[in-house]
Every structure is written in structure tokens, then in C-alpha cells.
Amino acid sequence: MVIFQYAAENVKRIRKPKPWKHSEPITRAQLAKIRDEFWDTAPYNGGRKEIWDALRAAAEAELIIDSAGVIVQNDDLTICYDERGAKYELPKYVLSEPINLIQDN
């Protein structure tokens, strides 16, 4: 479980998204590739790079982020805002693994 701290005294507990299924079975390598593609392009779709970096750290490392200026809308981290009101939407595939993940060959 991730704990995302967005104010000095206010801690929001983050949970993994509900189990989900990719449109076709994929390997860990394929999942890593689509995750990297998302994170590489996300800052170009709006919002601030430092917020995207904080969200990536929370999604990948499951660590505590102190006062990153992020307001968590959904407790599964799929929708967040920064203090300026910019919206950050994270797809489930960057937050958890699909139920139809297959072994790499």
C-alpha cells in the first residue's frame, strides 16, 4: 500500500486499482514498455513534470511522498490534481499488473 502525503498533517492512503484485464495477455516486458511509453509522454499532455515525477515514484516504488503538491481525487491514484488545478490521470497499467499477465520467454 502506498501512502501519499499531500499536506503536512494530511495523509491519504492509496490502494492498488481493482483487478483488471488487458485486452490481450501480455508479458512483464510488454507491460514495462507500455508503462515507459506512458511516463515518457505524460508531461507533454499537460501538467508539471515534477508532479508527473512524484506520481511515477509513488506508482513504481510504493513510497511516501511528502508535500508534493498533489491532491489525490481517487484513492487508487488514478485521478489527481496539482495545486494549480491541473488534472493528472494515471491508467491502471502503470499502477498494477493485469490479471492476464503471462511469463516472459
Disulfide bonds with the S-S distance in Angstrom:
none
